[in-house]
Amino acid sequence: MIVTTKLQEHFDSNREVSNDTLKYLLSLWIDERFAEQCKAMFDWIKADVDEVIAVWPIIVGENTRLQAKISKMDLGARVEISNTTREAANDRVYRSHKKAA
């Protein structure tokens, strides 16, 4: 069976955006901002809660991937700040020894 554009539009026009989608997404213990973005996407395509439930492993997997990426970026920033602080401390120590000599 071929789904025509007119048939698809008919089904889409009968769908309603559900407020339960965000509640379901938050119940998956994913990041709140990510859940809100997912809900906006699901609202845009007019996906009902059953369709969202069907793809929950993908949502959780993407959330985990994004959290790992953010954590890695945060760790990289901390290391960079630590190195800069250490260099600044070394410069201060070197200058104080140079003045004393």
Protein Blocks (a to p, Z undefined) as FASTA:
>chain_A
ZZdfklmmmmmmmpccdfklmmmmmmnopafklmmmmmmmmmmnopafklmmmmmmmmmm
mmmmmmmmmmmmmmmmmmmmmmmmmmmmmmmmmmmmmmmZZ
